Amino acid sequence: MPTDGPGAAARGVVHNFGRGVRALAGVDLDLPRGTVTALLGANGAGKTTLLRVFAGLLPPTAGSVEVLGVANPAGRRSRELRRRIGYIPQSAALDPEMTGREILDLFTALYGVGRGERPARIAELAAAFGVASQLDRPVSDWSGGQRRRLHLAAGMIHDPDLTLLDEPTAGLDPEGNDLLWAELERRAGAGGTVAVVTHDLAAVERHAGRVAILDRGSVVVAGAPQELMAEHGCRSLLHLFRHLTGREPSAPRPRGDRR
């Protein structure tokens, strides 16, 4: 599994919102290539803000970010770099009047996937998320869980080098959850960089190569889950999280809360 340097890195990253709200307070974190990194924290810990900084959607107030070899991506949002990043927010914005195939084809066009590659890419992602049989039906006919799967497939349709996901398991059924983690592990195994904000600590123990626990805008600890649990004498990630932060991990955020 290739791990030759980080696919993304934050050094001393601070991000302030208006009215004196500090979402990030000097974050240092590497997202290694070839690894799924889970970002854990209570609501308001800064997880989503950090994800958006890595995606180049928010500039840091202070500190520096490097993404796929590009420093400060929010200041250099080149089309080429955007094509190499997949940022998948929690909310799914899908046109209910379009079919699943039309939506995936639209996303391939938006991300600059060549016309000759599009059918194979659509078939690959539809199969990975178990929605191939649904593709020619309007999204209005899809269940909520099926729409979540389509949302995830659309965000990865361009085969990004860096995949950033914000609470992707919210609203997924158990099969969809398994398909998602299998796809994330596959991408990491092929040398990609994956970071996922999630509250599913049991799945993180099974699937993530690294975790970073955030609290009040800072990284409390980062490393391999089993090593961190052994180091701190904790029997589970939940126990570790409570031990280090004195808090309970997040439930899924209400929509519109971007901290």
Long-range contacts (C-beta under 8 A, 24 or more apart in sequence): 1-34, 1-35, 1-188, 1-189, 1-191, 2-33, 2-34, 2-191, 3-32, 3-33, 3-34, 3-35, 4-33, 5-32, 5-33, 6-30, 6-31, 6-32, 6-33, 6-66, 6-193, 7-31, 7-32, 7-33, 7-67, 7-68, 7-161, 7-162, 7-192, 7-193, 8-54, 8-65, 8-66, 8-67, 8-68, 8-162, 8-193, 8-195, 9-65, 9-66, 10-50, 10-53, 10-54, 10-60, 10-63, 10-64, 10-65, 11-63, 11-64, 11-65, 12-62, 12-63, 12-64, 13-50, 13-53, 13-60, 13-62, 13-63, 13-64, 13-65, 14-60, 14-61, 14-62, 14-63, 15-46, 15-49, 15-53, 15-58, 15-60, 15-61, 16-61, 22-217, 23-49, 23-217, 23-259, 24-49, 24-50, 24-53, 24-60, 24-217, 24-218, 25-216, 25-217, 25-218, 26-63, 26-217, 26-218, 27-63, 27-214, 27-217, 27-218, 27-219, 28-219, 29-212, 29-219, 29-222, 30-222, 31-162, 31-193, 31-194, 31-195, 32-193, 32-209, 32-210, 33-191, 33-192, 33-193, 34-188, 34-189, 34-191, 34-192, 34-193, 35-188, 35-193, 35-194, 35-209, 35-210, 36-184, 36-185, 36-188, 36-194, 36-195, 36-196, 36-207, 36-208, 36-209, 36-210, 37-194, 37-195, 37-196, 37-208, 37-209, 37-210, 37-211, 37-212, 38-195, 38-196, 38-197, 38-198, 38-204, 38-208, 38-210, 38-211, 38-212, 39-195, 39-196, 39-197, 39-198, 39-211, 39-212, 39-214, 40-198, 40-199, 40-201, 40-204, 40-211, 40-212, 40-213, 40-214, 40-237, 40-241, 40-249, 40-250, 41-213, 41-214, 41-215, 41-245, 41-249, 41-250, 42-215, 42-245, 42-247, 42-248, 42-249, 42-250, 43-250, 43-251, 43-253, 43-257, 43-259, 44-259, 45-214, 45-215, 45-216, 45-217, 45-250, 45-259, 46-214, 46-216, 46-217, 46-218, 46-259, 47-166, 47-197, 47-214, 47-250, 48-166, 48-197, 48-253, 48-257, 48-258, 48-259, 49-258, 49-259, 50-214, 51-87, 51-164, 51-166, 51-195, 51-197, 52-87, 52-258, 54-162, 54-164, 54-195, 55-85, 55-87, 55-164, 56-81, 56-82, 56-85, 57-87, 67-162, 68-161, 68-162, 68-193, 79-112, 82-111, 83-111, 83-112, 83-158, 83-160, 84-160, 84-161, 84-162, 85-160, 85-161, 85-162, 85-163, 85-164, 86-155, 86-156, 86-158, 86-160, 86-162, 86-163, 86-164, 87-155, 87-164, 88-151, 88-152, 88-155, 88-156, 88-163, 88-164, 88-165, 88-166, 88-168, 89-166, 90-166, 90-167, 90-168, 90-170, 90-252, 90-253, 90-255, 91-255, 92-147, 92-148, 92-150, 92-151, 94-139, 94-147, 94-150, 94-151, 94-154, 95-139, 96-138, 96-139, 96-140, 97-138, 97-139, 97-140, 98-138, 98-139, 99-135, 99-136, 99-137, 99-138, 99-139, 100-126, 100-131, 100-134, 100-135, 100-136, 100-137, 100-139, 100-142, 100-150, 101-135, 101-136, 103-139, 103-150, 103-154, 104-135, 104-150, 104-153, 104-154, 104-157, 107-154, 107-155, 107-157, 107-158, 108-157, 108-158, 111-157, 111-158, 112-158, 113-157, 113-158, 121-157, 121-158, 121-159, 122-157, 125-153, 125-154, 125-156, 125-157, 126-153, 128-153, 128-179, 128-182, 128-183, 128-186, 129-153, 129-176, 129-179, 129-180, 129-183, 130-175, 130-176, 130-179, 144-171, 145-171, 145-172, 145-173, 145-176, 148-172, 148-176, 149-176, 149-179, 149-180, 152-180, 152-183, 156-183, 156-187, 160-192, 161-192, 161-193, 162-192, 162-193, 162-194, 162-195, 163-187, 163-192, 163-193, 163-194, 163-195, 164-195, 164-196, 165-194, 165-195, 165-196, 165-197, 165-198, 166-197, 167-197, 167-198, 167-199, 167-252, 167-253, 168-196, 168-198, 169-198, 169-199, 169-200, 169-203, 170-252, 177-203, 181-206, 181-207, 199-249, 199-250, 199-251, 199-252, 201-236, 201-237, 201-238, 201-241, 201-249, 202-237, 204-237, 205-236, 205-237, 211-237, 213-240, 213-241, 213-244, 213-245, 215-244, 215-245, 215-247, 220-244, 220-245
